[in-house]
Amino acid sequence: RRGESLQHVILKVYDMLGKEIKTLVNEQKSAGKYQFLFNGENLVSGVYYYQLSTGKYVETKKFVLTK
């Protein structure tokens, strides 16, 4: 896509204590909607957080992993 602006996108998963569990994305992306798979097979059930950052934008949300 010619002329599109790319942003460096980082998507990470953390545990309740703030320890980084996994980096799902760390690359240049153009604006749009994306889906990423997260395999929590080796994790225990509980509350985790994901953080999405692109340039000056940072958003952190929690999710519950149940098995």
C-alpha positions in Angstrom: 0.0 0.0 0.0 1.8 3.0 -1.3 1.8 6.2 0.8 0.5 4.5 4.0 2.0 5.6 7.2 3.6 2.7 9.3 3.8 2.7 13.1 5.9 0.5 15.3 3.5 -1.7 17.1 4.2 -3.6 20.3 1.8 -6.0 21.9 2.9 -7.8 25.1 1.2 -10.0 27.7 2.0 -9.6 31.4 1.1 -11.6 34.6 -0.5 -10.0 37.7 2.9 -9.0 39.1 3.9 -7.2 35.9 6.3 -9.9 34.6 6.4 -10.0 30.9 5.0 -13.3 29.7 5.1 -13.0 25.9 5.7 -10.4 23.1 3.0 -11.1 20.4 3.9 -8.3 18.1 7.0 -6.1 17.7 7.0 -4.8 14.1 5.9 -2.0 11.8 2.2 -2.1 10.9 -0.1 0.1 8.9 -3.4 1.3 10.4 -6.1 -1.3 10.5 -7.6 -4.2 12.3 -5.5 -7.2 13.2 -5.9 -10.5 15.0 -3.2 -12.3 16.9 -3.3 -15.7 18.5 -2.1 -16.2 22.1 -1.4 -19.7 23.3 -1.8 -19.7 27.1 -1.4 -23.5 27.3 1.6 -23.3 29.6 0.0 -20.7 31.9 -2.2 -21.2 35.0 -5.7 -19.8 35.1 -5.9 -16.3 36.3 -5.8 -12.6 35.5 -3.3 -11.3 32.9 -2.7 -8.0 31.2 -2.0 -7.0 27.6 -0.4 -3.8 26.6 -0.6 -2.3 23.1 1.7 0.5 22.2 2.1 2.4 19.0 4.1 5.6 19.0 2.7 7.8 21.7 -0.4 5.6 22.2 -0.3 3.0 25.0 -3.3 1.0 26.3 -3.3 -1.7 28.9 -6.2 -4.0 29.6 -6.8 -7.1 31.6 -8.1 -10.5 30.6 -9.0 -13.7 32.4 -7.5 -17.0 31.3 -9.6 -19.9 32.3 -8.9 -23.6 31.7 
